[in-house]
């Protein structure tokens, strides 16, 4: 008499293999979308400089400060308080304080906001060393508020004195 070996019950699928693959894909998509990366944002403060473009386009002498915020997640907008510092009598003092500025990300990227229109009028003829400071918040698409601050580092000379009229 031949010996028959019964199939183990554990190896018999109770769900069709297509359904199992579908459930795995659904689970992957669900966990991938719900687990967004932790926000990481930076503020880049460029050194203040005499703006030749403002002289050519508007006919004004000005020291310009450029700021850029960048995040690894989408941002709604950025609000920054910024100022230009100068060296006077061997001390760091504020040469100009800008009003609170708000910018939305522009162009294709929702992760970068640029502040390219901050400037202070100045008078040519005197060399002054300037540095930039900025501090504020990025308001993210997910509703979070992310603090940022930074400075331009070293002081750099410009042949234009802010406030000397």
TORKOL-130646 format. One record per residue (C-alpha): residue in three letters; x, y, z; chain. Coordinates in steps of 0.02 Angstrom, whole numbers, padded with zeros to 5 digits, always signed. Last residue first. Layout:
<sites>
SITE, ALA, X, Y, Z, A $
...
</sites>
This chain:
<sites>
SITE, UNK, +01187, +05595, +00252, A $
SITE, UNK, +01290, +05471, +00352, A $
SITE, UNK, +01159, +05342, +00403, A $
SITE, UNK, +01246, +05196, +00321, A $
SITE, UNK, +01423, +05237, +00264, A $
SITE, UNK, +01480, +05175, +00093, A $
SITE, UNK, +01648, +05108, +00036, A $
SITE, UNK, +01610, +04935, +00103, A $
SITE, UNK, +01719, +04836, +00223, A $
SITE, UNK, +01678, +04659, +00278, A $
SITE, UNK, +01645, +04601, +00456, A $
SITE, UNK, +01668, +04416, +00482, A $
SITE, UNK, +01522, +04300, +00512, A $
SITE, UNK, +01364, +04329, +00412, A $
SITE, UNK, +01250, +04297, +00559, A $
SITE, UNK, +01120, +04169, +00604, A $
SITE, UNK, +00953, +04128, +00681, A $
SITE, UNK, +00816, +04001, +00652, A $
SITE, UNK, +00662, +03945, +00750, A $
SITE, UNK, +00541, +03816, +00675, A $
SITE, UNK, +00351, +03838, +00694, A $
SITE, UNK, +00252, +03681, +00653, A $
SITE, UNK, +00087, +03683, +00556, A $
SITE, UNK, +00127, +03541, +00434, A $
SITE, UNK, +00160, +03669, +00296, A $
SITE, UNK, +00301, +03745, +00401, A $
SITE, UNK, +00311, +03919, +00474, A $
SITE, UNK, +00495, +03967, +00479, A $
SITE, UNK, +00539, +04081, +00623, A $
SITE, UNK, +00654, +04226, +00661, A $
SITE, UNK, +00830, +04290, +00682, A $
SITE, UNK, +00949, +04385, +00570, A $
SITE, UNK, +01118, +04469, +00586, A $
SITE, UNK, +01230, +04547, +00452, A $
SITE, UNK, +01407, +04615, +00465, A $
SITE, UNK, +01480, +04781, +00408, A $
SITE, UNK, +01649, +04867, +00405, A $
SITE, UNK, +01643, +05050, +00352, A $
SITE, UNK, +01747, +05139, +00219, A $
SITE, UNK, +01691, +05318, +00190, A $
SITE, UNK, +01662, +05394, +00020, A $
SITE, UNK, +01487, +05344, -00033, A $
SITE, UNK, +01335, +05386, +00073, A $
SITE, UNK, +01214, +05249, +00125, A $
SITE, UNK, +01035, +05191, +00104, A $
SITE, UNK, +00995, +05026, +00189, A $
SITE, UNK, +00946, +04870, +00093, A $
SITE, UNK, +00837, +04715, +00105, A $
SITE, UNK, +00770, +04659, -00064, A $
SITE, UNK, +00842, +04484, -00086, A $
SITE, UNK, +00753, +04390, +00054, A $
SITE, UNK, +00739, +04213, -00012, A $
SITE, UNK, +00627, +04069, +00044, A $
SITE, UNK, +00675, +03889, +00003, A $
SITE, UNK, +00576, +03728, +00040, A $
SITE, UNK, +00425, +03753, -00073, A $
SITE, UNK, +00537, +03743, -00225, A $
SITE, UNK, +00466, +03773, -00398, A $
SITE, UNK, +00467, +03963, -00390, A $
SITE, UNK, +00452, +04063, -00231, A $
SITE, UNK, +00445, +04011, -00049, A $
SITE, UNK, +00347, +04140, +00048, A $
SITE, UNK, +00430, +04292, +00125, A $
SITE, UNK, +00397, +04395, +00281, A $
SITE, UNK, +00505, +04539, +00341, A $
SITE, UNK, +00500, +04620, +00514, A $
SITE, UNK, +00564, +04797, +00490, A $
SITE, UNK, +00750, +04814, +00455, A $
SITE, UNK, +00874, +04878, +00583, A $
SITE, UNK, +01022, +04984, +00524, A $
SITE, UNK, +01197, +05025, +00587, A $
SITE, UNK, +01184, +04922, +00747, A $
SITE, UNK, +01343, +04934, +00849, A $
SITE, UNK, +01498, +04824, +00869, A $
SITE, UNK, +01632, +04918, +00963, A $
SITE, UNK, +01809, +04971, +00914, A $
SITE, UNK, +01754, +05154, +00900, A $
SITE, UNK, +01621, +05101, +00773, A $
SITE, UNK, +01615, +04929, +00693, A $
SITE, UNK, +01454, +04898, +00600, A $
SITE, UNK, +01300, +04787, +00615, A $
SITE, UNK, +01164, +04767, +00485, A $
SITE, UNK, +00998, +04706, +00551, A $
SITE, UNK, +00869, +04570, +00531, A $
SITE, UNK, +00703, +04514, +00602, A $
SITE, UNK, +00640, +04368, +00501, A $
SITE, UNK, +00472, +04289, +00457, A $
SITE, UNK, +00470, +04136, +00343, A $
SITE, UNK, +00325, +04065, +00244, A $
SITE, UNK, +00221, +03909, +00211, A $
SITE, UNK, +00369, +03788, +00220, A $
SITE, UNK, +00391, +03618, +00138, A $
SITE, UNK, +00511, +03496, +00224, A $
SITE, UNK, +00702, +03484, +00213, A $
SITE, UNK, +00711, +03670, +00248, A $
SITE, UNK, +00803, +03818, +00174, A $
SITE, UNK, +00805, +04000, +00227, A $
SITE, UNK, +00898, +04131, +00126, A $
SITE, UNK, +00953, +04307, +00173, A $
SITE, UNK, +01033, +04445, +00069, A $
SITE, UNK, +01086, +04611, +00148, A $
SITE, UNK, +01117, +04763, +00038, A $
SITE, UNK, +01213, +04923, +00073, A $
SITE, UNK, +01140, +05065, -00030, A $
SITE, UNK, +01182, +05204, -00151, A $
SITE, UNK, +01032, +05244, -00260, A $
SITE, UNK, +01010, +05263, -00449, A $
SITE, UNK, +00868, +05138, -00459, A $
SITE, UNK, +00932, +05009, -00585, A $
SITE, UNK, +01119, +05044, -00592, A $
SITE, UNK, +01145, +05097, -00411, A $
SITE, UNK, +01029, +04958, -00349, A $
SITE, UNK, +01131, +04832, -00452, A $
SITE, UNK, +01296, +04900, -00384, A $
SITE, UNK, +01241, +04855, -00208, A $
SITE, UNK, +01374, +04890, -00077, A $
SITE, UNK, +01387, +04733, +00029, A $
SITE, UNK, +01315, +04652, +00184, A $
SITE, UNK, +01388, +04478, +00210, A $
SITE, UNK, +01264, +04339, +00172, A $
SITE, UNK, +01153, +04266, +00307, A $
SITE, UNK, +01103, +04085, +00273, A $
SITE, UNK, +00965, +04019, +00384, A $
SITE, UNK, +00943, +03832, +00402, A $
SITE, UNK, +00798, +03712, +00428, A $
SITE, UNK, +00785, +03531, +00484, A $
SITE, UNK, +00610, +03461, +00504, A $
SITE, UNK, +00599, +03280, +00563, A $
SITE, UNK, +00563, +03170, +00414, A $
SITE, UNK, +00385, +03121, +00371, A $
SITE, UNK, +00318, +02958, +00441, A $
SITE, UNK, +00134, +02955, +00395, A $
SITE, UNK, +00166, +02945, +00209, A $
SITE, UNK, +00291, +02800, +00218, A $
SITE, UNK, +00188, +02705, +00346, A $
SITE, UNK, +00031, +02706, +00239, A $
SITE, UNK, +00124, +02672, +00077, A $
SITE, UNK, +00213, +02521, +00150, A $
SITE, UNK, +00053, +02452, +00227, A $
SITE, UNK, -00039, +02469, +00062, A $
SITE, UNK, +00102, +02379, -00030, A $
SITE, UNK, +00102, +02237, +00097, A $
SITE, UNK, -00088, +02220, +00087, A $
SITE, UNK, -00082, +02211, -00102, A $
SITE, UNK, +00054, +02078, -00098, A $
SITE, UNK, -00054, +01974, +00021, A $
SITE, UNK, -00208, +01998, -00089, A $
SITE, UNK, -00112, +01941, -00244, A $
SITE, UNK, -00052, +01787, -00148, A $
SITE, UNK, -00230, +01727, -00119, A $
SITE, UNK, -00274, +01721, +00065, A $
SITE, UNK, -00284, +01560, +00168, A $
SITE, UNK, -00119, +01501, +00099, A $
SITE, UNK, -00083, +01315, +00129, A $
SITE, UNK, +00091, +01294, +00200, A $
SITE, UNK, +00032, +01290, +00381, A $
SITE, UNK, -00095, +01152, +00345, A $
SITE, UNK, +00042, +01029, +00307, A $
SITE, UNK, +00009, +00928, +00151, A $
SITE, UNK, -00031, +00747, +00191, A $
SITE, UNK, +00100, +00617, +00151, A $
SITE, UNK, +00029, +00467, +00065, A $
SITE, UNK, +00109, +00296, +00087, A $
SITE, UNK, +00071, +00171, -00048, A $
SITE, UNK, +00000, +00000, +00000, A $
</sites>
